[in-house]
Amino acid sequence: MKTHPFQSSLLATLAVTLTNPAHAQDAFLELDPTTVTAEALDGVALDNQVTAFRTETPLIDVPQSLTVFGNDQIEEQAITSIGEIVDYTPGVTNSQGEGHRDAVVFRGIRSTADFFVDGVRDDVQYFRPVYNLEQVEILRGPNALSFGRGGSGGVLNRVTKKAELDGNFGELKGTIDTFGGSLGQFDYNLHATDNAAVRLNVFRESLENHRDFFDGDRLGINPTVTLKLAEETTLHLSYEYNDHERFIDRGIPSGDNGRPLSQFSGTTFGDSELNETTLEAHVFQATLKHNFSDFWKGRVTASYGNYNKVYSNYFPSDFNEATNQVEIDGYIDRTDRNRFTLSGDLVGEFDTGSIGHKVLIGAEYINTSSDQNRFNNVFSTNGDDQEFFDADGFRISNGVVRDGAGNVLATGTFTDLNDDTEVELDVYSFFVQDEIKITEQLHLLLGARFDSFDIEVLDNETGNTLTRRDEEVTPRIGLVYKPVENLSFYGSYSETFLPRSGEQFSDINPPADGLDPDEFSNLEIGVKWDFLDNFSFTLSGFRIEGSSLQPSSAVPGTFNVIDAETFGFETQLKGNLTDWWHISAAYSYLNGEQDGTNLRPREQPRSSVSIWNNFKVNEDFGFGLGMIYQSSSFADNGNNATLPSYVRFDASAYYEISEDLRLQVNIENLLDRDYFPTAHIADNITVGAPINATFTVSKKF
């Protein structure tokens, strides 16, 4: 892949800095060597640490690019989804997710399963709520050592609110929006005794938006308990219930010129009754923490989740511009999944001579039982799952297709069994890592993880049982140089793998065509600088190489193996420029190429920018201004359909009526621009929302 001179210059500059530490130290001798804590950055991270790393390592000492989205920023921007967080995060973008799940593109690599909650894998496909979150951690680059398989371009970890042993407090919040949706949230912490606390987070949401037929309801209940069993021992218990239902909207097709057919922006090519996804989930988790001494501490986490997911949909799969006809496809998919996770780790700090060590030793076991089936649609006109209809006046309800005059054109039913499988998966993992302090200025990180991925698939159609075991060792190495306490330069190399059964165990690859797991590697160099006592700057350059299974652009429902290489860089500024101006600004550049071609990986914009400003006018009033920009990208791997570039402006304002009562308004797409932010395939392109507003009242007690 060709490298732009600017890219070469950037990498050369970072490399020289890393390999010539004396030069770096001379350049920054005048800096005030003060470590900026995350608390000084207005909720950037808990205790200046990323909980997903298992070790209490300050962000500035982590040889990796990452972003932490704190609860304060979630509230300030009235965020209600993971996708809205991704919009304001460098190096990652959203994908459509077929209208029924979170889907994130980490450094140009799409994922529907690299999600975690409190460090535990959360790979079921659904829209994750944010009502009970303390912060969201988005880590870029392969992360197998901490998280195991997957995470090819990055991972997203949600950190939930826990019961606290330091007082009683609560908050009640209500929100309505101009589409007609509403949201209610409740959070209360009770410090029951000196050694016990309980906390309850609840939300109920009614969903509406700008598209025909769209509606939905979501309910989440999350009680937690914290018990101090002894002076050095703490137990956290939690249960979460999620009940989600929403309309599935897979957008509009593209035309002969490869661009979205904007004349159909007001048309929903889906069934008004049958395009629906439902999820019911029960998740139990217990974490026991114990300090054995001042130098050794351990943690054990057990988690069990039951997920029942159904989604059915009709959607556009092709468009004939000459005849103005849209091809409609459809299916219903069911998943019943149970997952048990048991993980433990031990962290110790000690010296060998003049060299300091922080050692992590851990193990993890995951058992997943997943039953799933899919029935394709059958149209009465041709006995096939796909059929062309006039796009003008198109309507479908309960599988009955009508024209603009109300005449029945065809009837569709979900009766053609596509697949019916039962999956049993066992994963055993062992990992070790050592953060070595060679000197006060020079730190070395070495680690490796072993994963045994053993899967068994029963095909209920044929009665055949297929099995496969993959065993992989994934290394991680990092070097950090700190000429002064608040400045670090780093370089790192990491790997990960993904079995060919995919993120959702869709295809085990029987022995006749068995393939080794996909492997990904990431080489990264960067700089982190905490300055002005309350402001941080990060810059990283990276190269990711690897392959992945991608949905075929030519044959829906099938997959192609796509080898790709991506070079890029990210930079972010975050913190308080003054005592009245807080800013979070990010830019990322991605230059990817599919192996052996001049084609770019889909949904990989070369440039993306996000800026959020919060201005505090006085003690009671403030406002915010934000901007998102994405350059054009392709909606398919064949590079036949294009998502045009777009700019979106957002705004907010708040007024503190009293110390405990707050009013807030947030406006999205302030200039009311038409845009198409995401896609799933060339003919599933999302129509962005017009100008809209949310109004929030919150009361603390």
C-alpha positions in Angstrom: 0.0 0.0 0.0 1.4 3.4 -0.9 2.2 5.8 1.9 1.5 9.5 1.6 4.5 11.7 2.3 2.6 13.3 5.3 2.1 9.8 6.8 5.8 9.0 6.4 6.7 12.3 8.0 4.5 11.7 10.9 5.7 8.2 11.6 9.3 9.3 11.1 8.9 12.1 13.6 7.4 9.8 16.3 10.0 7.2 15.6 12.9 9.6 16.0 11.4 10.9 19.3 11.1 7.3 20.6 14.6 6.3 19.6 16.2 9.6 20.7 14.9 10.1 24.2 17.6 12.7 25.0 16.3 14.9 22.3 12.8 14.5 23.6 13.9 15.4 27.2 15.7 18.5 26.0 12.6 19.7 24.2 10.4 19.4 27.3 12.6 20.3 30.2 10.6 23.4 30.9 7.4 21.5 31.5 5.9 21.5 35.0 6.2 17.8 36.0 2.7 17.6 37.4 0.6 14.5 36.7 -2.9 15.6 35.7 -5.5 13.3 37.2 -8.6 12.4 35.3 -10.7 14.1 38.0 -9.1 17.3 37.0 -10.2 16.7 33.5 -13.9 16.8 34.6 -14.7 13.1 34.7 -12.5 11.9 31.9 -11.8 8.7 33.8 -12.1 7.1 37.2 -9.0 7.7 39.2 -7.1 8.4 35.9 -7.3 4.7 35.1 -9.0 2.4 32.6 -10.7 -0.4 34.6 -10.6 -2.8 31.6 -6.8 -3.1 31.9 -7.1 -5.0 35.3 -4.0 -3.2 36.6 -4.2 0.2 38.1 -2.1 1.9 35.5 -2.4 5.6 34.9 -3.5 6.5 31.4 -0.3 8.3 30.6 1.6 5.1 31.2 -0.5 2.9 28.9 1.3 2.3 25.5 -2.0 2.4 23.5 -4.5 4.9 22.1 -7.7 5.1 24.0 -10.6 7.3 24.9 -12.6 7.4 28.1 -16.1 8.9 27.9 -17.2 9.9 31.4 -20.7 10.1 32.9 -20.5 13.9 33.0 -20.0 14.1 29.3 -22.8 11.5 28.7 -25.2 13.8 30.7 -24.0 17.0 29.2 -24.6 15.8 25.6 -27.8 14.0 26.6 -26.4 10.7 25.1 -28.8 7.7 25.1 -26.9 5.2 22.9 -23.4 3.8 22.3 -23.6 5.2 18.8 -23.8 8.7 20.0 -20.6 8.2 22.1 -18.8 6.8 19.0 -19.8 9.9 17.0 -17.5 11.9 19.3 -14.6 9.4 19.6 -11.5 9.5 17.3 -10.5 6.5 15.3 -14.0 4.8 15.4 -17.2 5.3 13.5 -20.6 3.7 13.5 -22.1 1.1 11.2 -25.8 0.5 10.6 -25.9 -2.9 12.3 -29.0 -3.8 10.1 -31.1 -1.6 12.4 -31.1 -4.0 15.3 -27.7 -3.8 17.0 -24.7 -1.7 18.0 -22.1 -2.0 15.3 -18.8 -0.1 15.5 -15.9 0.3 13.0 -12.7 0.4 15.0 -9.9 1.8 12.9 -11.6 0.7 9.8 -12.5 -2.8 11.1 -16.2 -3.6 11.6 -17.4 -5.3 14.7 -20.7 -6.4 16.3 -19.2 -8.4 19.1 -16.2 -6.5 20.6 -18.3 -5.2 23.5 -17.6 -5.7 27.2 -19.3 -4.7 30.4 -17.1 -4.3 33.5 -14.4 -6.3 31.5 -16.8 -9.3 30.8 -17.6 -10.2 27.2 -21.0 -8.9 26.0 -21.2 -10.2 22.4 -25.0 -10.6 21.9 -26.2 -8.3 19.1 -28.5 -5.6 20.6 -28.6 -1.8 21.3 -26.9 -1.3 24.7 -28.4 1.3 27.0 -26.3 3.9 28.9 -28.5 4.6 31.9 -26.3 2.8 34.4 -22.9 3.8 33.2 -20.0 5.5 35.1 -17.9 5.6 32.0 -17.2 4.1 28.6 -13.7 3.0 27.6 -12.9 2.7 23.9 -9.5 1.1 23.3 -8.0 1.0 19.8 -5.8 -1.6 18.3 -5.8 -5.4 18.9 -6.4 -6.2 22.6 -6.2 -10.0 22.9 -4.1 -9.9 26.1 -6.8 -8.3 28.1 -9.9 -9.5 26.2 -9.1 -12.6 24.3 -10.3 -13.3 20.7 -11.6 -10.6 18.5 -11.0 -6.9 19.2 -9.2 -6.7 15.9 -9.4 -2.9 15.6 -10.4 -2.2 19.2 -12.9 -2.9 21.9 -15.6 -1.0 23.8 -16.0 -1.6 27.6 -18.8 -0.2 29.6 -18.2 0.5 33.3 -21.4 0.3 35.3 -22.3 2.3 38.4 -21.8 0.3 41.7 -23.3 0.7 45.1 -21.0 3.1 47.1 -20.2 2.9 50.8 -20.0 6.7 51.3 -23.5 8.1 51.7 -27.0 8.3 50.4 -27.7 10.1 47.1 -30.0 9.9 44.1 -31.2 11.5 40.9 -34.4 11.5 39.0 -34.4 12.5 35.4 -37.0 13.0 32.7 -36.5 13.7 29.0 -38.8 14.3 26.0 -37.8 15.0 22.4 -39.4 16.7 19.4 -40.1 13.4 17.6 -42.4 12.4 20.5 -40.1 10.1 22.4 -39.5 10.1 26.1 -37.1 8.8 28.7 -37.2 8.4 32.5 -34.2 7.5 34.6 -33.9 6.8 38.4 -30.6 6.3 40.3 -30.5 5.9 44.1 -27.7 4.8 46.4 -28.4 3.7 50.0 -25.5 3.3 52.4 -27.3 0.8 54.6 -24.6 0.0 57.1 -20.9 0.7 57.6 -20.2 -2.4 55.5 -23.1 -2.6 53.1 -24.7 -0.4 50.4 -27.3 -1.0 47.7 -27.9 1.0 44.5 -30.8 0.9 42.0 -30.7 2.2 38.5 -33.8 2.1 36.3 -34.8 3.5 33.0 -37.8 3.4 30.7 -37.7 4.8 27.2 -40.3 5.3 24.5 -38.6 5.5 21.1 -39.6 7.7 18.1 -37.7 9.2 15.2 -38.1 10.8 11.8 -38.8 7.6 9.9 -42.2 6.1 9.1 -43.3 3.3 11.3 -40.4 3.7 13.7 -41.2 3.2 17.4 -40.1 1.1 20.3 -39.8 0.7 24.1 -36.9 -0.1 26.3 -36.8 -1.0 30.0 -33.7 -1.6 32.1 -33.5 -2.4 35.8 -30.1 -2.7 37.5 -29.8 -3.2 41.3 -26.3 -3.6 42.8 -24.9 -4.5 46.2 -21.5 -3.7 47.7 -20.4 -5.6 50.8 -17.3 -5.0 52.7 -16.7 -8.5 54.1 -13.4 -7.6 55.8 -11.0 -4.7 55.9 -9.3 -5.9 52.7 -12.1 -7.8 51.1 -15.0 -6.4 49.0 -17.8 -8.1 47.2 -19.9 -6.5 44.4 -23.1 -8.1 43.3 -25.4 -7.0 40.4 -28.3 -8.1 38.4 -29.5 -6.4 35.2 -32.8 -6.9 33.3 -33.2 -5.5 29.8 -36.4 -5.6 27.8 -36.0 -4.0 24.4 -38.3 -3.7 21.4 -38.0 -1.5 18.4 -38.7 -1.1 14.7 -36.0 -2.2 12.3 -35.1 0.3 9.6 -32.4 -0.7 7.1 -32.6 2.6 5.1 -32.7 3.2 1.4 -30.9 1.8 -1.7 -28.2 3.4 -3.8 -28.5 4.4 -7.5 -26.5 3.6 -10.6 -24.1 6.4 -9.6 -23.4 4.7 -6.3 -24.9 7.4 -4.2 -28.0 7.2 -1.9 -31.3 7.6 -3.7 -32.2 10.8 -1.7 -35.6 11.0 -3.4 -36.6 8.1 -1.3 -35.4 9.6 2.0 -39.0 9.7 3.2 -39.7 6.1 2.2 -39.3 3.1 4.6 -38.7 -0.1 2.6 -39.7 -2.3 5.5 -42.8 -4.0 6.8 -44.8 -1.6 9.1 -45.7 -4.6 11.4 -43.1 -7.3 11.0 -39.9 -5.2 10.9 -39.2 -5.6 14.6 -36.5 -6.7 17.0 -37.0 -7.8 20.6 -34.5 -8.7 23.3 -35.1 -10.0 26.9 -31.9 -10.4 28.9 -31.1 -11.4 32.5 -27.5 -10.9 33.6 -26.0 -11.7 37.0 -22.5 -10.8 38.1 -20.4 -11.1 41.2 -16.9 -9.7 41.8 -14.8 -10.5 44.8 -11.7 -8.3 45.5 -9.1 -9.0 48.1 -5.8 -7.3 49.1 -3.4 -9.9 50.3 -0.8 -7.3 51.2 0.4 -3.9 50.2 1.9 -5.5 47.2 -0.5 -8.3 46.1 -4.1 -8.2 45.3 -6.6 -10.5 43.6 -10.0 -10.4 41.9 -12.4 -13.1 40.8 -15.5 -12.4 38.7 -18.4 -14.8 37.9 -21.0 -13.7 35.4 -24.1 -15.5 33.9 -26.3 -14.1 31.2 -29.4 -15.4 29.4 -30.4 -13.6 26.2 -33.4 -14.2 24.0 -33.2 -12.2 20.8 -35.6 -12.1 17.8 -35.5 -9.9 14.7 -37.6 -10.0 11.6 -37.3 -7.7 8.6 -38.0 -6.9 5.0 -35.4 -4.6 3.4 -34.1 -3.3 0.1 -31.4 -5.5 -1.5 -31.1 -4.0 -5.0 -32.4 -1.2 -7.2 -33.0 -1.0 -10.9 -32.9 2.7 -11.8 -34.0 2.1 -15.4 -37.3 0.6 -14.2 -37.5 2.4 -10.8 -38.0 -0.9 -9.1 -36.6 -1.9 -5.7 -35.7 -5.5 -4.9 -37.1 -6.6 -1.5 -35.6 -9.4 0.7 -36.5 -10.7 4.1 -36.0 -13.1 6.9 -36.6 -13.8 10.6 -33.8 -14.7 12.9 -33.9 -16.1 16.5 -31.2 -16.5 19.1 -31.3 -18.0 22.5 -28.0 -17.7 24.2 -26.6 -18.6 27.7 -23.2 -17.5 28.7 -21.2 -18.2 31.8 -17.8 -16.5 32.5 -15.4 -17.1 35.3 -12.2 -15.0 35.4 -9.6 -14.3 38.0 -6.4 -12.3 38.1 -3.6 -11.6 40.6 -1.6 -8.3 40.5 1.7 -8.0 42.3 4.2 -5.2 42.7 7.8 -5.8 43.6 11.4 -5.0 42.8 14.3 -7.1 41.5 17.3 -5.0 42.4 16.7 -1.5 40.9 14.0 -2.7 38.5 10.4 -2.5 39.4 7.7 -4.9 38.4 3.9 -4.9 38.2 2.9 -8.4 37.3 -0.5 -9.6 36.1 -1.3 -13.3 36.2 -4.8 -14.3 35.1 -7.1 -17.0 33.7 -10.6 -17.0 32.2 -13.2 -19.6 31.3 -16.2 -18.9 29.1 -19.0 -21.4 28.3 -21.5 -20.3 25.7 -24.6 -22.2 24.6 -26.3 -20.6 21.6 -29.4 -21.9 19.7 -30.2 -20.0 16.6 -32.3 -20.4 13.5 -33.3 -18.3 10.5 -36.3 -18.6 8.1 -36.1 -16.7 4.8 -39.0 -15.0 3.3 -41.0 -16.7 0.4 -42.9 -14.4 -2.0 -46.1 -15.8 -3.5 -45.2 -14.4 -7.0 -42.0 -16.4 -7.6 -41.4 -18.7 -4.6 -38.2 -16.9 -3.9 -37.0 -14.7 -1.0 -36.4 -11.7 -3.3 -38.7 -9.9 -5.7 -38.8 -6.5 -7.5 -41.6 -3.9 -6.9 -42.3 -0.4 -8.0 -40.5 1.9 -5.6 -43.0 4.7 -5.9 -45.9 4.1 -3.5 -44.2 0.9 -2.1 -45.9 -0.4 1.0 -45.7 -3.7 2.9 -47.6 -4.7 6.0 -47.8 -8.1 7.6 -46.0 -9.5 4.5 -48.6 -8.1 2.1 -47.1 -5.9 -0.6 -49.4 -3.2 -2.1 -49.0 -0.5 -4.7 -50.0 3.1 -4.3 -53.6 2.4 -5.1 -53.8 -0.4 -2.5 -53.7 -3.3 -4.9 -52.1 -6.5 -3.6 -48.9 -7.3 -5.5 -47.5 -10.2 -3.5 -47.6 -11.9 -0.1 -44.5 -12.9 1.8 -44.1 -15.4 4.6 -41.1 -16.5 6.7 -41.3 -20.2 5.9 -38.1 -21.2 4.2 -35.7 -22.6 6.7 -32.2 -21.2 6.0 -30.3 -22.7 9.0 -31.0 -24.2 12.4 -28.0 -24.8 14.7 -27.1 -25.4 18.3 -23.7 -24.2 19.4 -21.7 -25.2 22.4 -18.5 -23.2 23.0 -15.8 -23.5 25.6 -12.9 -21.0 25.8 -10.0 -21.4 28.2 -7.5 -18.6 28.6 -4.3 -17.9 30.5 -2.4 -14.7 30.4 0.6 -13.0 32.0 1.9 -9.5 31.8 4.8 -7.6 33.4 5.1 -3.8 33.5 8.8 -3.3 34.1 10.1 0.0 35.4 13.7 0.0 34.1 14.2 3.5 35.3 11.9 6.3 36.4 11.8 7.4 32.8 11.8 4.1 30.9 9.0 1.5 31.2 8.7 -1.8 29.3 5.5 -3.9 29.0 5.7 -7.6 28.1 2.8 -10.0 28.0 1.2 -12.9 26.3 -2.1 -14.8 26.3 -3.0 -18.3 25.5 -6.6 -19.1 24.3 -8.2 -22.4 23.5 -11.3 -22.0 21.5 -13.4 -25.2 21.3 -16.6 -25.1 19.4 -19.3 -27.7 18.6 -22.1 -27.1 16.2 -25.1 -29.3 15.7 -26.9 -28.7 12.4 -30.5 -29.6 13.1 -31.3 -29.7 9.4 -28.9 -32.5 8.6 -28.2 -34.0 12.1 -24.5 -33.5 11.5 -22.2 -32.3 14.3 -19.1 -30.3 13.5 -16.3 -29.5 15.9 -13.2 -27.4 15.7 -10.5 -26.3 18.2 -8.2 -23.3 17.7 -5.3 -22.6 20.0 -3.5 -19.3 19.8 -0.8 -17.4 21.7 -1.1 -13.6 21.3 1.8 -11.4 22.4 1.9 -7.8 23.5 4.9 -5.5 23.9 5.1 -1.8 24.7 7.8 0.7 25.5 7.1 4.0 27.4 9.6 6.8 27.8 8.7 9.7 30.2 11.2 12.6 30.1 9.1 14.3 32.7 6.1 13.0 34.8 3.4 14.5 32.6 4.8 13.5 29.2 5.2 10.1 27.7 6.3 8.7 24.3 5.4 5.1 23.5 5.7 2.3 21.0 3.7 -0.9 21.0 3.0 -4.1 19.1 0.0 -6.4 19.7 -1.8 -9.2 18.1 -5.2 -10.8 18.2 -7.2 -13.5 16.4 -10.7 -14.4 15.4 -11.8 -18.0 14.7 -13.5 -18.5 11.3 -16.7 -19.3 13.1 -17.0 -15.5 13.2 -18.2 -13.1 15.9 -21.6 -14.8 16.1 -20.5 -18.5 15.4 -22.2 -18.3 11.9 -20.0 -20.7 10.0 -17.7 -23.2 11.6 -15.9 -24.1 8.3 -16.1 -28.0 8.2 -12.9 -30.0 7.7 -13.2 -29.9 3.9 -12.7 -26.2 3.8 -11.4 -25.5 7.3 -9.4 -22.4 7.7 -7.0 -21.1 10.3 -8.3 -18.2 12.5 -8.0 -14.6 11.2 -4.9 -12.9 12.7 -4.5 -9.2 13.2 -1.4 -7.2 14.2 -1.1 -3.6 15.3 2.1 -1.5 15.3 1.6 1.8 17.1 3.7 4.8 18.3 2.5 7.9 20.0 2.8 10.6 22.6 0.6 11.6 25.6 1.0 15.0 27.3 -0.9 16.3 30.3 -0.3 20.0 30.4 -1.8 23.3 31.6 -2.6 21.4 34.8 -6.0 20.3 33.4 -5.6 19.6 29.7 -4.4 16.5 27.8 -3.0 16.0 24.3 -2.6 12.6 22.6 -1.2 11.7 19.2 -0.7 8.2 17.7 0.3 6.7 14.4 -0.5 3.0 13.7 -0.6 0.3 11.1 -3.1 -2.7 11.3 -2.7 -5.7 9.1 -5.1 -8.7 9.0 -8.1 -10.4 7.5 -11.7 -10.8 8.4 -15.0 -12.3 7.4 -17.2 -9.7 5.7 -20.8 -10.0 4.4 -20.7 -10.4 0.7 -21.8 -7.4 -1.4 -22.8 -9.7 -4.3 -24.6 -12.6 -2.4 -26.5 -11.5 0.7 -26.3 -13.9 3.6 -22.8 -15.1 2.6 -19.3 -14.0 3.6 -16.0 -13.2 1.9 -12.6 -13.3 3.5 -11.1 -9.8 3.1 -7.4 -9.1 3.8 -6.7 -5.5 4.5 -4.1 -3.1 5.7 -4.8 0.2 7.4 -2.4 3.0 8.2 -3.6 6.0 10.2 -3.2 8.4 12.9 -5.4 10.0 15.6 -5.0 13.0 17.8 -7.2 14.3 20.6 -7.3 17.4 22.9 -9.4 17.2 26.0 -9.8 19.3 29.2 -10.3 22.8 30.5 -8.7 25.5 28.4 -9.9 28.1 31.0 -12.1 27.9 34.1 -15.1 28.5 31.8 -14.3 26.6 28.7 -14.0 22.8 28.4 -13.2 21.2 25.1 -12.9 17.7 23.6 -11.6 17.7 20.1 -10.4 14.8 17.9 -9.2 14.1 14.4 -8.4 10.8 12.8 -7.0 9.8 9.4 -7.4 6.3 8.0 -5.8 5.0 4.8 -6.9 1.4 4.1 -6.5 -1.0 1.2 -7.9 -4.5 0.6 -5.0 -6.8 -0.2 -4.0 -7.0 -3.8 -6.4 -4.4 -5.0 -6.9 -0.6 -5.1 -10.2 -1.0 -3.1 -10.7 0.6 0.2 -12.4 -1.3 3.1 -16.0 -0.2 3.4 -17.2 2.4 5.9 -13.6 3.7 6.4 -13.7 7.5 6.0 -10.2 8.9 5.4 -10.8 11.8 7.7 -13.2 12.4 10.6 -13.4 15.3 13.1 -15.4 15.7 16.3 -15.4 18.8 18.6 -17.5 19.4 21.7 -17.2 22.7 23.6 -18.8 23.5 26.9 -18.9 27.1 27.9 -19.8 28.1 31.5 -21.3 31.6 31.4 -21.8 31.8 35.2 -22.5 29.5 38.1 -26.0 28.8 36.9 -25.9 28.9 33.1 -23.8 27.3 30.4 -24.1 26.1 26.8 -22.3 23.7 24.4 -21.4 23.6 20.8 -20.4 20.5 18.8 -19.4 19.5 15.3 -19.0 16.1 13.6 -17.4 15.7 10.2 -16.8 12.5 8.2 -15.3 12.4 4.7 -16.9 10.1 2.1 -16.5 6.3 2.4 -17.8 3.3 0.6 -20.9 1.3 1.7 -19.6 -2.0 0.2 -16.2 -3.7 -0.2 -16.6 -3.6 -4.0 -16.5 0.3 -3.7 -19.6 0.6 -5.8 -21.7 2.6 -3.4 -20.6 5.8 -1.6 -21.6 7.4 1.6 -21.2 11.1 0.9 -19.2 13.3 3.3 -21.2 15.3 5.8 -20.9 17.9 8.6 -23.3 18.0 11.5 -23.6 20.6 14.2 -25.0 20.0 17.6 -25.7 22.4 20.6 -26.9 22.4 24.2 -27.8 24.7 27.0 -28.5 24.2 30.7 -29.7 26.2 33.6 -29.2 25.3 37.3 -32.4 26.5 39.0 -30.9 25.4 42.3 -28.1 23.2 43.5 -30.2 20.1 42.9 -32.5 21.1 40.0 -31.3 21.4 36.4 -33.0 22.2 33.1 -31.3 21.2 29.8 -31.9 21.4 26.1 -29.9 19.6 23.4 -30.2 20.2 19.7 -28.9 17.7 17.1 -28.3 18.7 13.4 -28.6 22.3 14.2 -28.4 23.4 10.6 -30.9 20.8 9.5 -28.6 19.2 6.8 -29.5 16.0 4.9 -26.9 13.3 5.4 -26.4 9.5 5.3 -24.1 8.5 8.2 -24.0 4.7 8.0 -24.8 1.6 5.9 -24.8 -2.2 6.1 -24.6 -3.0 2.4 -24.8 -0.9 -0.8 -28.6 -0.9 -0.7 -29.0 -0.4 3.1 -28.1 3.2 3.7 -29.2 5.1 6.8 -31.1 8.4 6.4 -29.8 10.9 9.0 -32.2 12.7 11.3 -33.3 16.3 10.6 -33.0 19.0 13.3 -34.4 17.7 16.5 -34.2 18.6 20.2 -34.4 16.9 23.6 -35.5 18.6 26.8 -34.4 17.3 30.2 -35.2 18.0 33.8 -33.1 16.4 36.5 -33.4 16.5 40.2 -30.8 15.3 42.7 -31.6 14.3 46.2 
